[in-house]
Amino acid sequence: MHDFVLIMVMGFPMLIFTVFPALKLGDYLEERLGLDETKKRTVVVVTTIVVTLSLSSLFYYM
């Protein structure tokens, strides 16, 4: 449980670095696949969360 809390705490600063690539991915998928706005927002939010947790866990376990 302690590891999970530390990863989540480290995740807040990682949000700064992961929002921009997620927005760019959403824009790219909207342009290429013709996604509507709700699916684009879902892609952006899920991408942000996954990449944030991945970066935080990588930094924690290194």
PDB file of N, H, CA, C and O in Angstrom:
ATOM      1  N   MET A   1       0.830  -1.196   0.000  1.00  0.00           N
ATOM      2  CA  MET A   1       0.000   0.000   0.000  1.00  0.00           C
ATOM      3  C   MET A   1       0.873   1.257   0.000  1.00  0.00           C
ATOM      4  O   MET A   1       0.542   2.258  -0.636  1.00  0.00           O
ATOM      5  N   HIS A   2       1.968   1.188   0.708  1.00  0.00           N
ATOM      6  H   HIS A   2       2.237   0.375   1.225  1.00  0.00           H
ATOM      7  CA  HIS A   2       2.868   2.335   0.797  1.00  0.00           C
ATOM      8  C   HIS A   2       3.432   2.672  -0.588  1.00  0.00           C
ATOM      9  O   HIS A   2       3.540   3.847  -0.938  1.00  0.00           O
ATOM     10  N   ASP A   3       3.791   1.657  -1.374  1.00  0.00           N
ATOM     11  H   ASP A   3       3.703   0.702  -1.090  1.00  0.00           H
ATOM     12  CA  ASP A   3       4.315   1.893  -2.717  1.00  0.00           C
ATOM     13  C   ASP A   3       3.285   2.577  -3.609  1.00  0.00           C
ATOM     14  O   ASP A   3       3.613   3.492  -4.364  1.00  0.00           O
ATOM     15  N   PHE A   4       2.046   2.126  -3.516  1.00  0.00           N
ATOM     16  H   PHE A   4       1.779   1.382  -2.903  1.00  0.00           H
ATOM     17  CA  PHE A   4       0.977   2.708  -4.326  1.00  0.00           C
ATOM     18  C   PHE A   4       0.773   4.185  -4.002  1.00  0.00           C
ATOM     19  O   PHE A   4       0.587   5.004  -4.902  1.00  0.00           O
ATOM     20  N   VAL A   5       0.808   4.517  -2.723  1.00  0.00           N
ATOM     21  H   VAL A   5       0.959   3.851  -1.992  1.00  0.00           H
ATOM     22  CA  VAL A   5       0.630   5.918  -2.319  1.00  0.00           C
ATOM     23  C   VAL A   5       1.774   6.771  -2.846  1.00  0.00           C
ATOM     24  O   VAL A   5       1.543   7.878  -3.332  1.00  0.00           O
ATOM     25  N   LEU A   6       2.992   6.279  -2.759  1.00  0.00           N
ATOM     26  H   LEU A   6       3.179   5.380  -2.365  1.00  0.00           H
ATOM     27  CA  LEU A   6       4.131   7.049  -3.269  1.00  0.00           C
ATOM     28  C   LEU A   6       4.066   7.227  -4.783  1.00  0.00           C
ATOM     29  O   LEU A   6       4.407   8.290  -5.300  1.00  0.00           O
ATOM     30  N   ILE A   7       3.631   6.189  -5.490  1.00  0.00           N
ATOM     31  H   ILE A   7       3.354   5.325  -5.070  1.00  0.00           H
ATOM     32  CA  ILE A   7       3.489   6.311  -6.946  1.00  0.00           C
ATOM     33  C   ILE A   7       2.419   7.340  -7.284  1.00  0.00           C
ATOM     34  O   ILE A   7       2.595   8.128  -8.214  1.00  0.00           O
ATOM     35  N   MET A   8       1.321   7.347  -6.551  1.00  0.00           N
ATOM     36  H   MET A   8       1.178   6.707  -5.796  1.00  0.00           H
ATOM     37  CA  MET A   8       0.264   8.325  -6.806  1.00  0.00           C
ATOM     38  C   MET A   8       0.734   9.747  -6.490  1.00  0.00           C
ATOM     39  O   MET A   8       0.394  10.683  -7.213  1.00  0.00           O
ATOM     40  N   VAL A   9       1.506   9.917  -5.426  1.00  0.00           N
ATOM     41  H   VAL A   9       1.783   9.157  -4.839  1.00  0.00           H
ATOM     42  CA  VAL A   9       2.033  11.245  -5.088  1.00  0.00           C
ATOM     43  C   VAL A   9       2.994  11.720  -6.168  1.00  0.00           C
ATOM     44  O   VAL A   9       2.975  12.892  -6.544  1.00  0.00           O
ATOM     45  N   MET A  10       3.826  10.827  -6.664  1.00  0.00           N
ATOM     46  H   MET A  10       3.841   9.875  -6.358  1.00  0.00           H
ATOM     47  CA  MET A  10       4.752  11.200  -7.734  1.00  0.00           C
ATOM     48  C   MET A  10       4.018  11.449  -9.046  1.00  0.00           C
ATOM     49  O   MET A  10       4.564  12.077  -9.953  1.00  0.00           O
ATOM     50  N   GLY A  11       2.793  10.963  -9.153  1.00  0.00           N
ATOM     51  H   GLY A  11       2.349  10.453  -8.417  1.00  0.00           H
ATOM     52  CA  GLY A  11       2.021  11.128 -10.374  1.00  0.00           C
ATOM     53  C   GLY A  11       1.540  12.538 -10.613  1.00  0.00           C
ATOM     54  O   GLY A  11       1.357  12.941 -11.761  1.00  0.00           O
ATOM     55  N   PHE A  12       1.331  13.297  -9.555  1.00  0.00           N
ATOM     56  H   PHE A  12       1.479  12.969  -8.622  1.00  0.00           H
ATOM     57  CA  PHE A  12       0.836  14.667  -9.744  1.00  0.00           C
ATOM     58  C   PHE A  12       1.794  15.533 -10.555  1.00  0.00           C
ATOM     59  O   PHE A  12       1.335  16.221 -11.467  1.00  0.00           O
ATOM     60  N   PRO A  13       3.092  15.541 -10.279  1.00  0.00           N
ATOM     61  CA  PRO A  13       3.981  16.323 -11.157  1.00  0.00           C
ATOM     62  C   PRO A  13       4.085  15.749 -12.567  1.00  0.00           C
ATOM     63  O   PRO A  13       4.333  16.490 -13.518  1.00  0.00           O
ATOM     64  N   MET A  14       3.899  14.438 -12.710  1.00  0.00           N
ATOM     65  H   MET A  14       3.698  13.837 -11.937  1.00  0.00           H
ATOM     66  CA  MET A  14       3.975  13.821 -14.030  1.00  0.00           C
ATOM     67  C   MET A  14       2.821  14.251 -14.926  1.00  0.00           C
ATOM     68  O   MET A  14       2.931  14.177 -16.150  1.00  0.00           O
ATOM     69  N   LEU A  15       1.721  14.698 -14.337  1.00  0.00           N
ATOM     70  H   LEU A  15       1.632  14.758 -13.342  1.00  0.00           H
ATOM     71  CA  LEU A  15       0.592  15.172 -15.143  1.00  0.00           C
ATOM     72  C   LEU A  15       0.993  16.334 -16.045  1.00  0.00           C
ATOM     73  O   LEU A  15       0.473  16.486 -17.150  1.00  0.00           O
ATOM     74  N   ILE A  16       1.920  17.144 -15.559  1.00  0.00           N
ATOM     75  H   ILE A  16       2.342  17.020 -14.661  1.00  0.00           H
ATOM     76  CA  ILE A  16       2.382  18.287 -16.349  1.00  0.00           C
ATOM     77  C   ILE A  16       3.018  17.815 -17.654  1.00  0.00           C
ATOM     78  O   ILE A  16       2.850  18.442 -18.700  1.00  0.00           O
ATOM     79  N   PHE A  17       3.752  16.697 -17.582  1.00  0.00           N
ATOM     80  H   PHE A  17       3.889  16.187 -16.733  1.00  0.00           H
ATOM     81  CA  PHE A  17       4.488  16.204 -18.741  1.00  0.00           C
ATOM     82  C   PHE A  17       3.650  15.311 -19.644  1.00  0.00           C
ATOM     83  O   PHE A  17       4.038  15.069 -20.787  1.00  0.00           O
ATOM     84  N   THR A  18       2.516  14.816 -19.168  1.00  0.00           N
ATOM     85  H   THR A  18       2.201  15.012 -18.239  1.00  0.00           H
ATOM     86  CA  THR A  18       1.755  13.851 -19.958  1.00  0.00           C
ATOM     87  C   THR A  18       0.501  14.420 -20.608  1.00  0.00           C
ATOM     88  O   THR A  18      -0.075  13.774 -21.484  1.00  0.00           O
ATOM     89  N   VAL A  19       0.069  15.590 -20.212  1.00  0.00           N
ATOM     90  H   VAL A  19       0.537  16.114 -19.501  1.00  0.00           H
ATOM     91  CA  VAL A  19      -1.146  16.147 -20.796  1.00  0.00           C
ATOM     92  C   VAL A  19      -0.918  16.556 -22.245  1.00  0.00           C
ATOM     93  O   VAL A  19      -1.755  16.272 -23.102  1.00  0.00           O
ATOM     94  N   PHE A  20       0.178  17.205 -22.526  1.00  0.00           N
ATOM     95  H   PHE A  20       0.857  17.435 -21.830  1.00  0.00           H
ATOM     96  CA  PHE A  20       0.434  17.679 -23.888  1.00  0.00           C
ATOM     97  C   PHE A  20       0.527  16.540 -24.908  1.00  0.00           C
ATOM     98  O   PHE A  20      -0.110  16.625 -25.958  1.00  0.00           O
ATOM     99  N   PRO A  21       1.305  15.464 -24.637  1.00  0.00           N
ATOM    100  CA  PRO A  21       1.316  14.360 -25.616  1.00  0.00           C
ATOM    101  C   PRO A  21      -0.051  13.691 -25.782  1.00  0.00           C
ATOM    102  O   PRO A  21      -0.394  13.244 -26.877  1.00  0.00           O
ATOM    103  N   ALA A  22      -0.829  13.622 -24.701  1.00  0.00           N
ATOM    104  H   ALA A  22      -0.551  13.985 -23.812  1.00  0.00           H
ATOM    105  CA  ALA A  22      -2.165  13.030 -24.806  1.00  0.00           C
ATOM    106  C   ALA A  22      -3.074  13.893 -25.673  1.00  0.00           C
ATOM    107  O   ALA A  22      -3.860  13.366 -26.461  1.00  0.00           O
ATOM    108  N   LEU A  23      -2.977  15.197 -25.538  1.00  0.00           N
ATOM    109  H   LEU A  23      -2.339  15.625 -24.898  1.00  0.00           H
ATOM    110  CA  LEU A  23      -3.764  16.096 -26.394  1.00  0.00           C
ATOM    111  C   LEU A  23      -3.363  15.965 -27.856  1.00  0.00           C
ATOM    112  O   LEU A  23      -4.215  15.962 -28.744  1.00  0.00           O
ATOM    113  N   LYS A  24      -2.063  15.856 -28.099  1.00  0.00           N
ATOM    114  H   LYS A  24      -1.371  15.858 -27.378  1.00  0.00           H
ATOM    115  CA  LYS A  24      -1.594  15.693 -29.479  1.00  0.00           C
ATOM    116  C   LYS A  24      -2.072  14.363 -30.057  1.00  0.00           C
ATOM    117  O   LYS A  24      -2.450  14.299 -31.227  1.00  0.00           O
ATOM    118  N   LEU A  25      -2.059  13.302 -29.251  1.00  0.00           N
ATOM    119  H   LEU A  25      -1.752  13.354 -28.301  1.00  0.00           H
ATOM    120  CA  LEU A  25      -2.561  12.008 -29.712  1.00  0.00           C
ATOM    121  C   LEU A  25      -4.048  12.084 -30.019  1.00  0.00           C
ATOM    122  O   LEU A  25      -4.502  11.533 -31.022  1.00  0.00           O
ATOM    123  N   GLY A  26      -4.810  12.758 -29.169  1.00  0.00           N
ATOM    124  H   GLY A  26      -4.442  13.206 -28.354  1.00  0.00           H
ATOM    125  CA  GLY A  26      -6.237  12.931 -29.421  1.00  0.00           C
ATOM    126  C   GLY A  26      -6.504  13.700 -30.701  1.00  0.00           C
ATOM    127  O   GLY A  26      -7.391  13.336 -31.473  1.00  0.00           O
ATOM    128  N   ASP A  27      -5.745  14.758 -30.932  1.00  0.00           N
ATOM    129  H   ASP A  27      -5.024  15.054 -30.305  1.00  0.00           H
ATOM    130  CA  ASP A  27      -5.890  15.527 -32.171  1.00  0.00           C
ATOM    131  C   ASP A  27      -5.537  14.695 -33.395  1.00  0.00           C
ATOM    132  O   ASP A  27      -6.217  14.759 -34.419  1.00  0.00           O
ATOM    133  N   TYR A  28      -4.472  13.917 -33.280  1.00  0.00           N
ATOM    134  H   TYR A  28      -3.919  13.865 -32.449  1.00  0.00           H
ATOM    135  CA  TYR A  28      -4.055  13.069 -34.400  1.00  0.00           C
ATOM    136  C   TYR A  28      -5.125  12.033 -34.730  1.00  0.00           C
ATOM    137  O   TYR A  28      -5.465  11.833 -35.896  1.00  0.00           O
ATOM    138  N   LEU A  29      -5.654  11.376 -33.699  1.00  0.00           N
ATOM    139  H   LEU A  29      -5.378  11.538 -32.752  1.00  0.00           H
ATOM    140  CA  LEU A  29      -6.678  10.361 -33.928  1.00  0.00           C
ATOM    141  C   LEU A  29      -7.979  10.977 -34.446  1.00  0.00           C
ATOM    142  O   LEU A  29      -8.688  10.361 -35.241  1.00  0.00           O
ATOM    143  N   GLU A  30      -8.286  12.185 -33.995  1.00  0.00           N
ATOM    144  H   GLU A  30      -7.709  12.685 -33.349  1.00  0.00           H
ATOM    145  CA  GLU A  30      -9.475  12.869 -34.500  1.00  0.00           C
ATOM    146  C   GLU A  30      -9.320  13.170 -35.991  1.00  0.00           C
ATOM    147  O   GLU A  30     -10.262  13.013 -36.767  1.00  0.00           O
ATOM    148  N   GLU A  31      -8.139  13.597 -36.373  1.00  0.00           N
ATOM    149  H   GLU A  31      -7.374  13.724 -35.742  1.00  0.00           H
ATOM    150  CA  GLU A  31      -7.891  13.934 -37.773  1.00  0.00           C
ATOM    151  C   GLU A  31      -7.871  12.693 -38.655  1.00  0.00           C
ATOM    152  O   GLU A  31      -8.467  12.685 -39.732  1.00  0.00           O
ATOM    153  N   ARG A  32      -7.193  11.655 -38.207  1.00  0.00           N
ATOM    154  H   ARG A  32      -6.709  11.661 -37.332  1.00  0.00           H
ATOM    155  CA  ARG A  32      -7.020  10.444 -39.016  1.00  0.00           C
ATOM    156  C   ARG A  32      -8.258   9.558 -39.041  1.00  0.00           C
ATOM    157  O   ARG A  32      -8.657   9.074 -40.101  1.00  0.00           O
ATOM    158  N   LEU A  33      -8.874   9.343 -37.866  1.00  0.00           N
ATOM    159  H   LEU A  33      -8.550   9.736 -37.006  1.00  0.00           H
ATOM    160  CA  LEU A  33      -9.975   8.393 -37.776  1.00  0.00           C
ATOM    161  C   LEU A  33     -11.343   9.049 -37.719  1.00  0.00           C
ATOM    162  O   LEU A  33     -12.362   8.362 -37.787  1.00  0.00           O
ATOM    163  N   GLY A  34     -11.378  10.359 -37.597  1.00  0.00           N
ATOM    164  H   GLY A  34     -10.550  10.917 -37.541  1.00  0.00           H
ATOM    165  CA  GLY A  34     -12.653  11.056 -37.542  1.00  0.00           C
ATOM    166  C   GLY A  34     -13.414  10.813 -36.241  1.00  0.00           C
ATOM    167  O   GLY A  34     -14.634  10.651 -36.249  1.00  0.00           O
ATOM    168  N   LEU A  35     -12.690  10.789 -35.130  1.00  0.00           N
ATOM    169  H   LEU A  35     -11.699  10.921 -35.123  1.00  0.00           H
ATOM    170  CA  LEU A  35     -13.335  10.580 -33.837  1.00  0.00           C
ATOM    171  C   LEU A  35     -14.222  11.763 -33.483  1.00  0.00           C
ATOM    172  O   LEU A  35     -13.919  12.903 -33.836  1.00  0.00           O
ATOM    173  N   ASP A  36     -15.318  11.488 -32.784  1.00  0.00           N
ATOM    174  H   ASP A  36     -15.564  10.562 -32.498  1.00  0.00           H
ATOM    175  CA  ASP A  36     -16.119  12.599 -32.287  1.00  0.00           C
ATOM    176  C   ASP A  36     -15.509  13.102 -30.972  1.00  0.00           C
ATOM    177  O   ASP A  36     -14.565  12.513 -30.445  1.00  0.00           O
ATOM    178  N   GLU A  37     -16.055  14.180 -30.467  1.00  0.00           N
ATOM    179  H   GLU A  37     -16.821  14.659 -30.895  1.00  0.00           H
ATOM    180  CA  GLU A  37     -15.445  14.872 -29.325  1.00  0.00           C
ATOM    181  C   GLU A  37     -15.437  14.025 -28.055  1.00  0.00           C
ATOM    182  O   GLU A  37     -14.478  14.084 -27.286  1.00  0.00           O
ATOM    183  N   THR A  38     -16.484  13.243 -27.824  1.00  0.00           N
ATOM    184  H   THR A  38     -17.263  13.196 -28.449  1.00  0.00           H
ATOM    185  CA  THR A  38     -16.519  12.445 -26.584  1.00  0.00           C
ATOM    186  C   THR A  38     -15.469  11.341 -26.610  1.00  0.00           C
ATOM    187  O   THR A  38     -14.839  11.070 -25.588  1.00  0.00           O
ATOM    188  N   LYS A  39     -15.272  10.706 -27.746  1.00  0.00           N
ATOM    189  H   LYS A  39     -15.784  10.926 -28.576  1.00  0.00           H
ATOM    190  CA  LYS A  39     -14.238   9.669 -27.835  1.00  0.00           C
ATOM    191  C   LYS A  39     -12.849  10.278 -27.754  1.00  0.00           C
ATOM    192  O   LYS A  39     -11.936   9.679 -27.186  1.00  0.00           O
ATOM    193  N   LYS A  40     -12.689  11.466 -28.321  1.00  0.00           N
ATOM    194  H   LYS A  40     -13.431  11.952 -28.783  1.00  0.00           H
ATOM    195  CA  LYS A  40     -11.400  12.144 -28.244  1.00  0.00           C
ATOM    196  C   LYS A  40     -11.057  12.472 -26.795  1.00  0.00           C
ATOM    197  O   LYS A  40      -9.917  12.284 -26.370  1.00  0.00           O
ATOM    198  N   ARG A  41     -12.023  12.953 -26.047  1.00  0.00           N
ATOM    199  H   ARG A  41     -12.948  13.105 -26.392  1.00  0.00           H
ATOM    200  CA  ARG A  41     -11.787  13.260 -24.635  1.00  0.00           C
ATOM    201  C   ARG A  41     -11.455  12.004 -23.844  1.00  0.00           C
ATOM    202  O   ARG A  41     -10.597  12.029 -22.961  1.00  0.00           O
ATOM    203  N   THR A  42     -12.132  10.905 -24.159  1.00  0.00           N
ATOM    204  H   THR A  42     -12.828  10.884 -24.876  1.00  0.00           H
ATOM    205  CA  THR A  42     -11.846   9.642 -23.493  1.00  0.00           C
ATOM    206  C   THR A  42     -10.419   9.189 -23.775  1.00  0.00           C
ATOM    207  O   THR A  42      -9.721   8.735 -22.869  1.00  0.00           O
ATOM    208  N   VAL A  43      -9.984   9.308 -25.019  1.00  0.00           N
ATOM    209  H   VAL A  43     -10.551   9.677 -25.755  1.00  0.00           H
ATOM    210  CA  VAL A  43      -8.616   8.941 -25.390  1.00  0.00           C
ATOM    211  C   VAL A  43      -7.613   9.802 -24.634  1.00  0.00           C
ATOM    212  O   VAL A  43      -6.610   9.291 -24.136  1.00  0.00           O
ATOM    213  N   VAL A  44      -7.872  11.091 -24.544  1.00  0.00           N
ATOM    214  H   VAL A  44      -8.687  11.506 -24.949  1.00  0.00           H
ATOM    215  CA  VAL A  44      -6.951  12.008 -23.868  1.00  0.00           C
ATOM    216  C   VAL A  44      -6.860  11.671 -22.384  1.00  0.00           C
ATOM    217  O   VAL A  44      -5.759  11.621 -21.835  1.00  0.00           O
ATOM    218  N   VAL A  45      -7.981  11.441 -21.731  1.00  0.00           N
ATOM    219  H   VAL A  45      -8.875  11.482 -22.177  1.00  0.00           H
ATOM    220  CA  VAL A  45      -7.970  11.162 -20.294  1.00  0.00           C
ATOM    221  C   VAL A  45      -7.297   9.826 -20.004  1.00  0.00           C
ATOM    222  O   VAL A  45      -6.466   9.736 -19.100  1.00  0.00           O
ATOM    223  N   VAL A  46      -7.646   8.796 -20.756  1.00  0.00           N
ATOM    224  H   VAL A  46      -8.321   8.870 -21.489  1.00  0.00           H
ATOM    225  CA  VAL A  46      -7.059   7.474 -20.522  1.00  0.00           C
ATOM    226  C   VAL A  46      -5.564   7.488 -20.805  1.00  0.00           C
ATOM    227  O   VAL A  46      -4.786   6.909 -20.048  1.00  0.00           O
ATOM    228  N   THR A  47      -5.158   8.134 -21.873  1.00  0.00           N
ATOM    229  H   THR A  47      -5.790   8.605 -22.488  1.00  0.00           H
ATOM    230  CA  THR A  47      -3.732   8.226 -22.196  1.00  0.00           C
ATOM    231  C   THR A  47      -2.976   8.970 -21.110  1.00  0.00           C
ATOM    232  O   THR A  47      -1.885   8.553 -20.720  1.00  0.00           O
ATOM    233  N   THR A  48      -3.533  10.056 -20.622  1.00  0.00           N
ATOM    234  H   THR A  48      -4.419  10.395 -20.939  1.00  0.00           H
ATOM    235  CA  THR A  48      -2.887  10.817 -19.561  1.00  0.00           C
ATOM    236  C   THR A  48      -2.711   9.976 -18.310  1.00  0.00           C
ATOM    237  O   THR A  48      -1.638   9.986 -17.707  1.00  0.00           O
ATOM    238  N   ILE A  49      -3.733   9.257 -17.914  1.00  0.00           N
ATOM    239  H   ILE A  49      -4.605   9.248 -18.404  1.00  0.00           H
ATOM    240  CA  ILE A  49      -3.659   8.447 -16.696  1.00  0.00           C
ATOM    241  C   ILE A  49      -2.660   7.308 -16.856  1.00  0.00           C
ATOM    242  O   ILE A  49      -1.847   7.068 -15.963  1.00  0.00           O
ATOM    243  N   VAL A  50      -2.711   6.609 -17.976  1.00  0.00           N
ATOM    244  H   VAL A  50      -3.371   6.804 -18.702  1.00  0.00           H
ATOM    245  CA  VAL A  50      -1.817   5.467 -18.181  1.00  0.00           C
ATOM    246  C   VAL A  50      -0.355   5.904 -18.233  1.00  0.00           C
ATOM    247  O   VAL A  50       0.501   5.286 -17.599  1.00  0.00           O
ATOM    248  N   VAL A  51      -0.070   6.958 -18.979  1.00  0.00           N
ATOM    249  H   VAL A  51      -0.765   7.460 -19.493  1.00  0.00           H
ATOM    250  CA  VAL A  51       1.318   7.414 -19.095  1.00  0.00           C
ATOM    251  C   VAL A  51       1.807   7.995 -17.776  1.00  0.00           C
ATOM    252  O   VAL A  51       2.974   7.816 -17.428  1.00  0.00           O
ATOM    253  N   THR A  52       0.955   8.680 -17.040  1.00  0.00           N
ATOM    254  H   THR A  52       0.007   8.825 -17.323  1.00  0.00           H
ATOM    255  CA  THR A  52       1.340   9.227 -15.744  1.00  0.00           C
ATOM    256  C   THR A  52       1.703   8.114 -14.773  1.00  0.00           C
ATOM    257  O   THR A  52       2.740   8.180 -14.113  1.00  0.00           O
ATOM    258  N   LEU A  53       0.863   7.099 -14.679  1.00  0.00           N
ATOM    259  H   LEU A  53       0.021   7.045 -15.215  1.00  0.00           H
ATOM    260  CA  LEU A  53       1.165   5.989 -13.775  1.00  0.00           C
ATOM    261  C   LEU A  53       2.388   5.209 -14.227  1.00  0.00           C
ATOM    262  O   LEU A  53       3.156   4.724 -13.397  1.00  0.00           O
ATOM    263  N   SER A  54       2.576   5.085 -15.525  1.00  0.00           N
ATOM    264  H   SER A  54       1.953   5.479 -16.200  1.00  0.00           H
ATOM    265  CA  SER A  54       3.760   4.382 -16.041  1.00  0.00           C
ATOM    266  C   SER A  54       5.039   5.136 -15.698  1.00  0.00           C
ATOM    267  O   SER A  54       5.997   4.540 -15.205  1.00  0.00           O
ATOM    268  N   LEU A  55       5.061   6.433 -15.953  1.00  0.00           N
ATOM    269  H   LEU A  55       4.283   6.917 -16.353  1.00  0.00           H
ATOM    270  CA  LEU A  55       6.252   7.221 -15.633  1.00  0.00           C
ATOM    271  C   LEU A  55       6.536   7.235 -14.138  1.00  0.00           C
ATOM    272  O   LEU A  55       7.687   7.110 -13.719  1.00  0.00           O
ATOM    273  N   SER A  56       5.496   7.386 -13.340  1.00  0.00           N
ATOM    274  H   SER A  56       4.561   7.488 -13.680  1.00  0.00           H
ATOM    275  CA  SER A  56       5.683   7.415 -11.894  1.00  0.00           C
ATOM    276  C   SER A  56       6.231   6.102 -11.374  1.00  0.00           C
ATOM    277  O   SER A  56       7.128   6.093 -10.531  1.00  0.00           O
ATOM    278  N   SER A  57       5.702   4.995 -11.865  1.00  0.00           N
ATOM    279  H   SER A  57       4.973   5.002 -12.550  1.00  0.00           H
ATOM    280  CA  SER A  57       6.193   3.701 -11.402  1.00  0.00           C
ATOM    281  C   SER A  57       7.612   3.433 -11.902  1.00  0.00           C
ATOM    282  O   SER A  57       8.415   2.829 -11.190  1.00  0.00           O
ATOM    283  N   LEU A  58       7.928   3.878 -13.127  1.00  0.00           N
ATOM    284  H   LEU A  58       7.275   4.369 -13.705  1.00  0.00           H
ATOM    285  CA  LEU A  58       9.295   3.720 -13.607  1.00  0.00           C
ATOM    286  C   LEU A  58      10.297   4.501 -12.748  1.00  0.00           C
ATOM    287  O   LEU A  58      11.359   3.986 -12.399  1.00  0.00           O
ATOM    288  N   PHE A  59       9.952   5.727 -12.419  1.00  0.00           N
ATOM    289  H   PHE A  59       9.089   6.145 -12.703  1.00  0.00           H
ATOM    290  CA  PHE A  59      10.836   6.522 -11.574  1.00  0.00           C
ATOM    291  C   PHE A  59      10.930   5.963 -10.161  1.00  0.00           C
ATOM    292  O   PHE A  59      11.986   6.054  -9.535  1.00  0.00           O
ATOM    293  N   TYR A  60       9.861   5.394  -9.656  1.00  0.00           N
ATOM    294  H   TYR A  60       9.004   5.320 -10.165  1.00  0.00           H
ATOM    295  CA  TYR A  60       9.878   4.857  -8.298  1.00  0.00           C
ATOM    296  C   TYR A  60      10.729   3.596  -8.210  1.00  0.00           C
ATOM    297  O   TYR A  60      11.495   3.424  -7.262  1.00  0.00           O
ATOM    298  N   TYR A  61      10.595   2.716  -9.198  1.00  0.00           N
ATOM    299  H   TYR A  61       9.973   2.856  -9.968  1.00  0.00           H
ATOM    300  CA  TYR A  61      11.298   1.440  -9.125  1.00  0.00           C
ATOM    301  C   TYR A  61      12.702   1.460  -9.734  1.00  0.00           C
ATOM    302  O   TYR A  61      13.380   0.433  -9.735  1.00  0.00           O
ATOM    303  N   MET A  62      13.144   2.594 -10.244  1.00  0.00           N
ATOM    304  H   MET A  62      12.593   3.428 -10.242  1.00  0.00           H
ATOM    305  CA  MET A  62      14.513   2.674 -10.785  1.00  0.00           C
ATOM    306  C   MET A  62      15.506   2.870  -9.698  1.00  0.00           C
ATOM    307  O   MET A  62      16.704   2.960  -9.965  1.00  0.00           O
TER     308      MET A  62
END
